[in-house]
Amino acid sequence: MGSGTWSLFILFGLALWSNSQALTVNPILSRIRRAPEANGENKKCSYTFLVPEQKITGPICAARGYSTDKDRVTRLDVAAVRDLLSKQRREMETLKLVVDVDGNLVNEMKLLRKESRNMNSRVTQLHMQLLHEIIRKRDNSLELAQLETRSHATTESLDARPPGTGTEAKYAARLQWW
């Protein structure tokens, strides 16, 4: 074991020794008298509690003397407490209903938010799809316009040339060479 562990054991032993010395020097610390002893007679108590950590020499009284009539619980007191208890139960039932309704509203709001997010993502997706379609149609119309201008230019150049001059002359030169 390390020196720290030994120091801890020594400190613990000193603490126990000092507590035992204090109890022998001062007897008030060792035992707190709970029941009065009157001329060696033991008085009877309505309740006796045993405390296992102390040496008990007599009964420990929770309440001294007999209870008076004003300390007793009457039927009116019991009826008042029952009334209060039933009122609180009714209030608890109504609060449970309110909590259930509020919980249902919260769940419905969560579902509506989720549905709203899904709808927003779908709208965004459709918007992007529409933009791609518009761009594709614009590109197609530009290509079509370019092809039309080329075809018009080609037809105009063919129409402007005298008939039979281009290909006949070329083939005639080839035929003469054979």
C-alpha positions in Angstrom: 0.0 0.0 0.0 1.1 3.5 -0.7 1.9 6.2 1.9 -1.4 8.0 1.1 -3.4 4.9 2.1 -1.4 4.5 5.4 -2.0 8.2 6.2 -5.7 7.7 5.6 -5.8 4.7 8.0 -3.9 6.6 10.7 -6.2 9.6 10.4 -9.3 7.4 10.6 -7.9 5.7 13.7 -7.2 9.0 15.4 -10.7 10.2 14.7 -12.2 7.1 16.3 -10.0 7.3 19.3 -10.8 11.0 19.9 -14.5 10.3 19.7 -14.3 7.5 22.3 -12.2 9.8 24.6 -14.8 12.5 24.4 -17.6 10.1 25.3 -15.8 8.9 28.4 -14.8 12.4 29.5 -18.2 14.0 29.0 -21.1 11.6 29.9 -23.7 14.0 28.5 -22.4 13.2 25.0 -22.6 9.5 25.5 -26.3 9.3 26.6 -29.1 11.7 26.2 -31.8 11.0 28.8 -35.2 10.9 27.2 -37.5 9.6 29.9 -37.6 11.3 33.3 -37.0 9.1 36.3 -39.2 10.1 39.2 -38.2 8.4 42.5 -37.3 5.1 40.8 -40.7 4.6 39.3 -41.1 4.0 35.6 -43.9 6.0 34.0 -45.8 4.3 31.2 -45.9 6.0 27.8 -48.3 5.7 25.0 -45.5 4.9 22.6 -42.0 3.4 23.3 -39.3 3.7 20.7 -36.1 1.6 20.8 -33.0 3.3 19.4 -30.4 0.5 18.8 -27.3 2.7 18.9 -27.8 3.9 22.5 -28.0 2.0 25.8 -31.6 2.4 26.9 -32.3 2.3 30.7 -36.0 3.2 30.6 -38.9 4.0 28.3 -38.7 6.8 25.8 -41.9 8.8 25.6 -43.0 10.4 22.5 -45.6 12.5 24.3 -45.9 13.2 28.0 -49.2 13.0 29.8 -52.5 12.1 28.4 -54.1 13.8 25.5 -56.8 16.4 26.1 -60.2 16.5 24.4 -59.1 19.5 22.2 -56.3 17.3 20.7 -58.7 14.6 19.6 -60.0 14.4 16.1 -63.7 14.7 15.8 -66.2 13.5 13.2 -66.5 17.0 11.9 -62.7 17.1 11.3 -62.9 13.8 9.5 -65.8 15.0 7.4 -64.0 18.2 6.5 -60.9 16.3 5.5 -63.0 13.9 3.4 -64.7 16.9 1.7 -61.4 18.4 0.9 -60.0 15.1 -0.4 -63.0 14.6 -2.7 -62.7 18.2 -4.0 -59.0 17.6 -4.7 -59.8 14.4 -6.5 -62.3 16.1 -8.7 -59.7 18.8 -9.5 -57.1 16.2 -10.2 -59.5 14.4 -12.6 -60.3 17.7 -14.5 -56.6 18.5 -14.6 -55.9 15.0 -16.0 -58.5 15.7 -18.7 -56.9 19.1 -19.5 -53.5 17.4 -19.7 -54.8 14.8 -22.0 -56.4 17.4 -24.3 -53.2 19.5 -24.2 -51.1 16.4 -25.0 -53.3 15.6 -28.0 -53.0 19.2 -29.2 -49.2 19.0 -28.9 -49.1 15.7 -30.8 -51.4 17.2 -33.5 -49.1 20.3 -33.8 -46.1 18.0 -34.2 -47.8 16.1 -37.0 -48.9 19.3 -38.7 -45.3 20.7 -38.5 -44.0 17.4 -40.0 -46.6 17.5 -42.8 -45.7 21.2 -43.5 -42.0 20.3 -43.8 -42.9 17.5 -46.2 -45.1 19.8 -48.3 -42.4 22.5 -48.4 -39.8 20.0 -49.6 -42.3 18.7 -52.3 -43.0 22.3 -53.4 -39.3 22.9 -53.6 -38.8 19.7 -55.6 -41.6 20.6 -58.1 -40.2 24.2 -58.5 -36.8 22.8 -59.4 -38.3 20.4 -61.8 -40.3 23.2 -63.5 -37.1 25.3 -63.8 -35.3 22.4 -65.4 -38.2 21.9 -67.9 -38.2 25.7 -68.7 -34.4 25.7 -69.3 -34.6 22.5 -71.5 -37.4 23.9 -73.6 -35.5 27.2 -74.1 -32.4 25.2 -75.2 -34.5 23.2 -77.6 -36.1 26.3 -79.1 -32.7 27.9 -79.5 -31.4 24.7 -81.3 -34.5 24.6 -83.5 -34.1 28.3 -84.4 -30.4 27.7 -85.3 -31.3 24.7 -87.5 -34.0 26.7 -89.2 -31.6 29.5 -90.0 -29.0 27.1 -91.4 -31.6 25.2 -93.5 -32.9 28.6 -94.9 -29.3 29.6 -95.7 -28.7 26.3 -97.4 -31.9 26.4 -99.4 -31.3 29.9 -100.5 -27.7 29.1 -101.7 -29.0 26.1 -103.6 -31.8 28.2 -105.2 -29.4 31.0 -106.1 -27.0 28.7 -108.1 -27.7 27.9 -111.7 -29.0 24.4 -112.2 -26.5 21.7 -113.0 -23.4 23.6 -112.6 -22.0 22.2 -109.4 -22.2 18.5 -109.5 -22.2 18.0 -113.3 -18.9 19.9 -113.7 -17.3 17.9 -111.0 -18.4 14.6 -112.4 -17.5 15.6 -115.9 -13.9 16.4 -114.8 -13.7 12.9 -113.3 -15.1 11.2 -116.3 -12.6 12.8 -118.6 -9.7 11.7 -116.5 -10.6 8.0 -116.9 
